[in-house]
């Protein structure tokens, strides 16, 4: 990158606030009081992100008389649920390609359940008046290199042959640029119905209000410190009190699971994003984007980008940073080196927007597992259930995971609990220094594949055979 270009692009970041755009909102609700003293309930939910909120809400929908308590260590939606890109996908498997590779015999059922889950999210948005800018606008995967364009065409043909291409259209260079105009776009795969765009923090806040309306007792600034059996149920200790519950649903994702054996299955990945100022009518016209789809490019190190309700562009991804030892620390949330890189990539994609400024730049940890999609399980003789490992696609899939946890806690055999995806776990990550070394080698290999026509080296081919990977 030439110094002049670097200076020009980084100037766009001069006034960017290092906070998530979505959370920088005067309408942010006040937190509920922390738990003090002892509580008892039928179901305790630990975690106030999407996973915990959907679990508490659906639990009350299934049984309005059930006493449900939700504990959140800080504030509802403050972490990954409030700072993500707002892509609410139907896919439960981190994309159709990953699902087809791992569960070919179940892929039709998984796709059906995922589509139904997204429909149910849309219905809940309407039923509870969740003011979260929900738009069922779809998504386009774009090719920015010739080999990616060929791969998208071949993939679309394979989906047609398998009868899995319903609602998915291949776009050549002219067709994709008619949708969104970038000189870097060579082709696209348009999923018309399988993704919705939304305001992630407003979804979390709306779910919290819906839970409170149904009678869920929510306590914020109340971390769960320890979990142990207590008679026929469970007990969770907090800083100023405790909760005794018949059943417990653990929805803490990247934060340390209270069932310690689960921790080896996830590692934190730090993901970063920028948000522009609102585009003028002229700037928006220069890009097109009349149908407001979400976009992602097809590289291994990929970007995701979309329009907000007030016509800002969110631009995120590419760098997936794993800190040695898998530590989750606030200082990792801000990474100017990555912001500068992302700004350069943004203006390469949209040179017609030169002069646009970024108002917000932020990052944070998400949980990934070696198969890129959620896993589930129980502990303490079925009195505790957990779900984790959503790997960046939890905006939609956490609602499905909530249903799975509630099925498991009820001891019910359902179409969800019978899935191999639910019954079996991914391979755990190795201890350090092997985890860091393996992830670093995988990242280097993925970058090398992007630079060499998508050709995967021996390390990646071996990881593919073992069903292992690293993604954001």
matplotlib code that plots the C-alpha trace (Angstrom):
import matplotlib.pyplot as plt

x = [0.0, 1.5, 2.1, -0.2, -3.0, -2.5, -2.7, -5.8, -7.6, -6.6, -7.8, -11.3, -10.8, -9.7, -13.1, -14.2, -15.3, -13.9, -17.4, -19.9, -22.3, -25.3, -24.7, -24.1, -27.8, -29.7, -32.6, -30.6, -32.7, -31.7, -30.3, -32.5, -31.3, -28.6, -29.7, -29.3, -30.4, -31.7, -34.1, -35.8, -37.2, -38.1, -35.6, -32.5, -30.9, -27.3, -26.4, -28.2, -27.3, -29.5, -29.0, -30.2, -33.0, -34.5, -34.3, -36.1, -38.7, -39.5, -39.6, -42.4, -44.2, -44.1, -45.3, -46.5, -46.7, -43.0, -40.9, -37.9, -34.9, -32.2, -28.8, -26.5, -23.0, -23.0, -25.9, -28.2, -26.8, -23.5, -21.2, -21.5, -25.2, -25.1, -22.1, -22.3, -23.1, -26.8, -27.0, -29.8, -29.4, -31.6, -28.6, -28.0, -24.7, -22.6, -23.6, -24.9, -21.5, -20.3, -23.6, -23.4, -19.9, -20.6, -24.2, -25.0, -27.8, -29.5, -28.9, -32.5, -33.9, -31.4, -32.3, -36.0, -35.5, -33.4, -35.9, -38.7, -36.5, -36.0, -39.7, -40.4, -37.9, -39.8, -43.1, -41.7, -40.5, -44.1, -45.8, -43.7, -43.3, -39.5, -38.3, -35.1, -35.1, -35.9, -35.6, -35.9, -33.6, -31.4, -27.6, -25.2, -21.9, -19.7, -16.6, -13.7, -11.2, -11.7, -11.3, -14.0, -16.4, -15.8, -16.3, -19.6, -20.9, -19.8, -21.4, -24.7, -24.7, -24.1, -26.9, -29.2, -28.2, -29.0, -32.3, -31.0, -31.0, -34.5, -34.3, -30.6, -29.6, -26.2, -25.3, -22.7, -20.6, -23.2, -26.0, -24.2, -23.1, -26.6, -27.5, -24.5, -21.8, -18.2, -15.4, -14.1, -17.3, -17.0, -20.0, -22.4, -24.6, -27.9, -29.8, -33.1, -35.0, -32.5, -31.1, -32.6, -30.8, -31.5, -30.2, -28.5, -28.6, -32.3, -33.1, -31.5, -33.2, -36.6, -36.2, -35.4, -38.6, -40.6, -39.2, -40.1, -43.6, -44.0, -42.8, -39.2, -37.2, -34.1, -31.0, -28.2, -24.7, -25.0, -22.3, -22.9, -19.8, -20.3, -22.7, -23.4, -26.0, -28.4, -30.9, -33.0, -32.0, -29.1, -27.7, -25.8, -23.8, -23.6, -21.7, -24.6, -26.8, -27.8, -30.4, -31.8, -33.4, -34.9, -33.2, -30.4, -29.7, -26.1, -26.0, -22.6, -21.0, -17.5, -17.3, -16.1, -18.8, -19.8, -19.5, -15.7, -15.4, -17.2, -14.5, -12.1, -14.6, -14.5, -11.9, -12.4, -12.0, -11.7, -13.7, -13.6, -15.9, -16.2, -19.4, -19.5, -21.4, -24.9, -24.5, -26.0, -28.5, -25.8, -23.4, -26.0, -27.0, -23.3, -23.4, -26.9, -27.9, -31.6, -32.6, -30.5, -29.1, -26.3, -23.1, -20.0, -17.1, -15.9, -12.3, -11.2, -10.4, -13.7, -15.5, -19.2, -21.0, -24.5, -26.6, -28.1, -31.6, -30.1, -28.0, -24.6, -22.4, -21.1, -17.8, -16.3, -14.4, -11.2, -8.9, -9.9, -7.5, -6.9, -5.1, -2.6, -4.1, -7.7, -8.0, -11.0, -9.9, -11.4, -8.1, -8.4, -11.7, -9.8, -7.3, -6.3, -4.0, -7.0, -9.2, -6.6, -6.5, -10.3, -10.5, -8.1, -10.2, -13.4, -12.2, -10.7, -14.2, -16.1, -13.7, -16.7, -17.1, -13.8, -14.2, -16.7, -15.8, -16.1, -17.9, -17.4, -14.7, -15.0, -14.2, -15.0, -14.8, -17.1, -16.9, -15.8, -15.6, -13.8, -16.9, -18.0, -21.6, -23.2, -23.0, -25.1, -25.1, -26.3, -24.7, -25.7, -28.1, -29.9, -30.6, -28.2, -28.2, -25.7, -25.2, -22.2, -19.9, -22.1, -19.0, -20.5, -23.9, -25.7, -28.1, -30.5, -29.2, -29.4, -33.2, -32.9, -30.3, -32.8, -35.4, -32.7, -31.7, -35.3, -36.0, -33.0, -34.0, -37.5, -36.0, -38.0, -37.1, -37.9, -36.9, -34.2, -32.7, -32.6, -30.2, -26.6, -25.6, -27.3, -26.2, -22.5, -19.9, -17.0, -13.4, -12.0, -9.2, -5.8, -4.1, -1.5, 0.9, -0.6, -3.9, -2.1, 0.4, -2.3, -4.5, -1.6, -0.6, -4.3, -4.6, -1.4, -2.5, -5.9, -4.3, -1.9, -4.8, -6.6, -3.4, -2.9, -6.2, -7.8, -5.4, -5.3, -2.0, -1.3, -2.1, -5.6, -6.3, -5.4, -7.6, -10.4, -10.1, -10.1, -13.1, -11.2, -11.0, -10.8, -13.3, -15.1]
y = [0.0, 3.3, 5.8, 8.4, 5.9, 4.8, 8.5, 9.1, 6.1, 6.4, 10.0, 8.6, 7.1, 10.3, 10.9, 7.3, 6.4, 3.1, 1.9, -0.4, 1.8, -0.3, 0.2, 3.9, 4.7, 7.1, 4.6, 2.0, 0.6, 0.9, -2.3, -4.4, -4.5, -7.0, -10.0, -9.7, -12.5, -15.9, -16.8, -20.0, -20.9, -23.6, -22.6, -20.5, -19.1, -17.9, -15.3, -12.3, -12.4, -13.8, -17.4, -16.8, -14.3, -16.7, -19.5, -17.5, -16.2, -19.6, -21.3, -18.9, -19.4, -23.1, -22.9, -19.4, -20.7, -21.7, -19.5, -18.3, -16.2, -14.8, -13.7, -11.5, -10.6, -7.1, -5.7, -7.5, -7.4, -5.8, -8.4, -10.3, -10.0, -6.2, -5.5, -8.0, -7.3, -7.9, -10.7, -13.0, -16.2, -19.2, -21.5, -23.5, -25.0, -21.9, -22.0, -24.8, -25.9, -26.6, -28.4, -30.5, -31.5, -32.5, -33.8, -34.8, -37.2, -34.5, -31.4, -31.2, -31.5, -28.9, -26.5, -27.0, -26.4, -23.3, -21.8, -22.4, -20.9, -17.7, -17.5, -17.9, -15.0, -12.8, -13.8, -13.0, -9.6, -8.8, -10.5, -8.7, -5.4, -5.8, -2.5, -3.9, -2.7, -6.2, -6.5, -9.8, -8.6, -11.6, -11.8, -11.9, -13.8, -11.9, -13.0, -10.6, -13.0, -15.1, -18.4, -17.3, -16.6, -20.0, -21.6, -19.8, -20.9, -24.5, -24.4, -23.1, -25.9, -28.5, -27.1, -27.3, -30.9, -31.7, -29.9, -27.3, -24.2, -22.9, -19.1, -19.0, -17.4, -17.1, -13.5, -12.7, -9.6, -7.3, -8.7, -8.4, -4.9, -4.0, -4.9, -3.3, -1.5, -2.2, -2.6, -5.5, -7.7, -10.4, -12.6, -13.3, -15.9, -14.3, -15.9, -14.1, -15.3, -17.0, -13.9, -10.9, -7.7, -6.2, -3.9, -6.4, -4.4, -3.4, -7.1, -7.9, -5.0, -5.9, -9.6, -8.4, -6.3, -9.2, -11.5, -9.0, -8.7, -12.4, -12.5, -13.5, -12.1, -10.5, -9.6, -7.6, -7.0, -10.4, -12.8, -16.5, -17.6, -21.3, -24.1, -27.2, -29.8, -29.0, -31.7, -32.6, -29.4, -27.0, -23.9, -21.0, -18.6, -14.9, -12.0, -10.9, -13.9, -17.3, -19.0, -22.5, -24.0, -27.2, -26.8, -24.6, -23.4, -22.2, -19.5, -17.9, -18.9, -17.4, -16.7, -19.6, -22.3, -23.3, -26.9, -26.9, -29.8, -27.8, -25.1, -27.0, -27.0, -23.2, -20.6, -16.8, -15.0, -11.3, -9.7, -6.0, -3.6, -0.1, 2.0, 5.0, 8.2, 8.2, 8.3, 11.2, 10.4, 10.9, 8.6, 5.9, 6.3, 5.8, 2.4, 1.3, -1.2, -0.4, -3.9, -3.5, -7.1, -8.1, -8.9, -11.0, -11.8, -15.3, -15.2, -17.3, -14.1, -12.5, -9.2, -8.7, -5.5, -4.1, -0.9, 0.3, 1.8, 5.3, 4.3, 3.9, 1.1, -1.4, -3.0, -5.8, -9.0, -10.1, -10.2, -13.0, -12.6, -15.4, -14.3, -16.8, -18.8, -18.0, -15.0, -12.7, -9.2, -5.8, -4.4, -6.7, -5.0, -2.0, -2.7, 0.4, -1.7, -3.7, -0.6, 0.9, -2.3, -2.5, 1.2, 0.5, -2.5, -0.5, 2.2, -0.4, -2.0, 1.4, 3.9, 6.1, 6.7, 8.3, 11.1, 9.2, 9.2, 6.4, 7.3, 4.1, 1.4, -1.6, -5.2, -8.0, -11.8, -14.4, -18.1, -20.6, -24.3, -26.7, -27.5, -23.7, -24.3, -24.8, -27.9, -28.9, -31.1, -31.8, -32.2, -33.1, -35.9, -33.8, -30.9, -28.6, -27.9, -25.8, -24.5, -22.8, -22.5, -20.4, -19.0, -15.7, -17.0, -16.9, -14.0, -16.5, -19.9, -19.1, -19.2, -22.8, -23.5, -22.3, -24.7, -27.5, -26.7, -26.6, -30.0, -31.5, -30.2, -31.6, -35.0, -34.9, -36.7, -34.2, -33.7, -31.4, -33.7, -36.6, -34.7, -35.9, -32.2, -32.2, -35.6, -35.3, -32.8, -31.3, -32.2, -30.0, -27.7, -28.8, -27.1, -24.4, -23.9, -26.4, -24.4, -21.1, -22.8, -24.7, -21.7, -19.5, -22.0, -22.3, -18.5, -18.3, -21.1, -19.5, -16.2, -18.1, -19.9, -16.5, -15.2, -18.4, -19.0, -20.7, -23.6, -25.3, -26.5, -29.8, -28.4, -27.2, -30.5, -32.4, -30.2, -30.7, -34.5, -34.3, -32.0, -29.3, -25.6, -22.0, -19.4, -16.2]
z = [0.0, -1.0, 1.8, 0.1, -0.1, 3.5, 4.7, 2.6, 3.9, 7.5, 7.5, 7.2, 10.7, 12.4, 14.2, 14.6, 18.1, 19.4, 20.5, 18.7, 16.6, 17.5, 21.3, 20.9, 21.1, 23.4, 23.5, 25.2, 28.1, 31.7, 33.3, 35.6, 39.2, 40.3, 42.2, 46.0, 48.3, 47.4, 44.6, 43.6, 40.1, 37.7, 35.1, 35.5, 32.3, 32.6, 29.9, 28.5, 24.9, 22.1, 23.3, 26.8, 25.9, 23.3, 25.9, 28.5, 26.1, 24.5, 28.0, 29.0, 25.6, 26.2, 29.8, 31.0, 34.6, 34.6, 36.9, 34.8, 36.1, 33.7, 35.0, 33.0, 34.1, 32.7, 30.6, 28.2, 24.7, 25.6, 24.0, 20.7, 20.5, 20.5, 18.3, 15.4, 11.7, 12.1, 9.5, 10.7, 8.6, 8.2, 8.1, 11.2, 9.9, 9.1, 5.5, 3.2, 2.1, 5.7, 6.5, 3.3, 4.1, 7.7, 7.7, 4.1, 5.2, 7.3, 5.2, 3.9, 7.4, 8.6, 5.8, 6.5, 10.3, 9.5, 7.2, 9.8, 12.5, 10.5, 9.8, 13.5, 14.3, 11.8, 13.5, 16.9, 15.7, 14.7, 17.7, 20.3, 18.3, 18.4, 16.9, 15.4, 11.7, 10.5, 6.7, 4.9, 2.1, 1.5, 1.0, -2.0, -1.8, -4.2, -6.1, -6.3, -8.0, -11.2, -9.3, -6.9, -9.7, -11.2, -7.8, -7.2, -10.6, -10.0, -6.5, -7.9, -10.5, -7.7, -5.6, -8.7, -9.2, -5.6, -5.6, -3.0, -5.1, -4.3, -3.9, -4.8, -8.1, -9.8, -10.9, -13.5, -13.3, -14.9, -12.8, -9.5, -10.3, -11.2, -7.6, -5.9, -7.9, -7.2, -9.7, -7.7, -8.2, -10.8, -9.9, -7.1, -5.5, -4.4, -1.6, -1.8, 1.3, 3.6, 5.4, 7.1, 8.1, 11.5, 14.2, 16.6, 19.8, 19.3, 18.8, 22.2, 24.0, 22.4, 23.5, 27.0, 27.1, 25.8, 28.5, 31.2, 29.8, 30.1, 33.7, 33.3, 36.3, 34.8, 36.9, 35.2, 36.6, 38.2, 37.0, 37.8, 39.7, 40.4, 39.6, 41.8, 42.4, 45.2, 46.2, 43.2, 41.4, 40.9, 42.7, 41.2, 43.3, 42.4, 44.1, 46.3, 46.3, 44.9, 42.7, 43.3, 40.2, 39.0, 35.6, 34.3, 30.7, 30.1, 27.4, 27.9, 24.6, 24.5, 28.3, 30.5, 30.8, 34.3, 33.1, 32.8, 30.4, 27.8, 27.7, 25.4, 22.6, 21.9, 21.4, 21.1, 17.8, 17.7, 14.9, 13.9, 12.0, 10.8, 10.4, 8.0, 8.4, 6.6, 2.9, 1.0, -1.7, -4.4, -2.6, -2.2, -5.9, -6.9, -5.2, -6.1, -3.4, -3.9, -2.6, 0.6, 0.7, 3.0, 1.2, 1.9, -0.3, -1.1, 0.1, 3.0, 4.8, 4.0, 4.5, 5.4, 4.7, 4.7, 4.9, 8.2, 8.4, 8.1, 5.1, 6.7, 5.5, 8.0, 6.8, 8.9, 8.9, 7.2, 10.3, 12.7, 15.6, 18.1, 21.3, 22.7, 25.5, 24.4, 26.7, 26.5, 27.5, 26.9, 25.5, 22.5, 21.5, 20.0, 17.2, 15.1, 12.9, 11.7, 11.3, 8.9, 6.9, 6.7, 5.7, 2.8, 1.7, 1.9, -0.5, -2.8, -3.0, -3.3, -4.8, -5.7, -1.9, -1.3, 1.2, 3.3, 7.0, 9.5, 12.8, 14.7, 14.8, 17.2, 17.8, 20.2, 20.8, 19.3, 20.0, 17.4, 17.4, 15.1, 13.0, 12.8, 14.0, 17.4, 19.6, 22.5, 25.5, 29.1, 32.5, 36.0, 35.0, 32.5, 34.9, 33.0, 29.2, 27.2, 23.6, 22.2, 19.2, 16.8, 15.1, 14.0, 12.8, 16.1, 15.3, 13.8, 15.0, 18.7, 18.6, 17.3, 20.0, 22.6, 21.4, 21.6, 25.1, 26.3, 24.5, 26.2, 29.7, 29.2, 28.3, 25.1, 21.9, 19.1, 15.5, 16.8, 19.5, 17.0, 14.7, 14.5, 14.7, 18.2, 19.3, 18.5, 19.4, 17.4, 18.2, 21.0, 20.5, 21.8, 24.8, 24.3, 22.6, 20.1, 19.7, 18.9, 16.6, 14.7, 14.4, 13.2, 10.6, 9.4, 9.1, 7.1, 4.9, 4.2, 3.3, 1.0, -0.7, -1.3, -3.0, -5.1, -6.9, -3.9, -4.0, -0.5, 0.8, 2.5, 5.9, 4.9, 3.0, 6.2, 8.3, 5.8, 6.1, 9.9, 9.9, 11.7, 11.0, 12.2, 11.1, 12.1]

ax = plt.figure().add_subplot(projection="3d")
ax.plot(x, y, z, "-o")
ax.set_aspect("equal")
plt.show()
